[in-house]
Amino acid sequence: MLHQKMLWIILFVFAGMAFSLQNNVEYDETFNVRDKSFQVKLNIDGGEVEIVRGNNGHECHVYMKYPEEKCTGDVRFNKKRSRLDVELNFKNWSFWKKEHGNNSFDASVTVELPNNVDIDLVSKIKAGEINLSLGDMKIRNFELVNWAGDVTVDFDQPNRIAMNEFDVDIKVGEAKLINLGNANFEEADINGGIGEMQIDFNGNKIERSMARIDLDVGETTIDIPDQVGVKIKVSKFLFLSNVEYPHWFDRRGKYYYSKNYDESDKSLYLVISQGIGQLKIRVD
């Protein structure tokens, strides 16, 4: 009798596993990109999203996993236009939770980009954990919009071409923008809504760079390399804003200058609109 009960338990376990596997959709495909330029657009409702450098100069790999009863996914590659569209939509937002539970589910998207073609990358992600490691590629234009979640963008190695557009818009959550000095942009727009933000301009590709930074509510830390001459203009929101500058910066009218600004061949100009909260500017 005991053995019969154990047999039924085992059968139920395997049946549950099979049911779970049947309800999960997995997409795994590699595309060959032969044009010199490549457009990539992600429209993701939520989940774990990862964009990284691939191992092949002309191949793009997409892996996506999601529960069929709660999500719909779509991947379209237009070879003639050299364009990739990746979409993941929630059927019912009330089911989504970051914590694992009876009403939660996991969805993940991983995109490995080719490292030898010029890339226009546009990512619109509503919620989740976003990790972008974009060093040693050819990113021509970069746009990221995130409504809620944890975001990390890291140019761990220099971008191999000049970037025309760098645009980041974070509505709510924690954001880390790391090694932006490797992004190789001339102008950048960074918008922070509500939450904590780290903006790190370390890297080897700053020549004459300018960044507009618009902050609403929260704590922001900006790290700048000591070998770069820095000019900063900050507009504060009355007494509700607190700004900490390095003590050796010189104030000339509305601007703050680093000690080496007039002598350095490399310069970074920051135009900051500070809302409610604390802003720390540090020199590494």
Secondary structure, 3 states (H helix, E strand, C coil): CHHHHHHHHHHHHHHHHHHHHHHEEEEEEEEECCCCEEEEEEEEEEEEEEEEECCCCCEEEEEEEEECCCEEEEEEEECCCCEEEEEEEECCHHHCCCCCCCCCCCCEEEEEECCCCEEEEEEEEEEEEEEEECCCCCEEEEEEEEEEEEEEEECCCCCCCCECEEEEEEEEEEEEEECHHHCCECEEEEEEEECCEEEECCCCCCCEEEEEEEEEEEEEEEEECCCCEEEEEEECCHHHEEEECCCCCEEECCEEECCCCCCCCCEEEEEEECCEEEEEEEEC
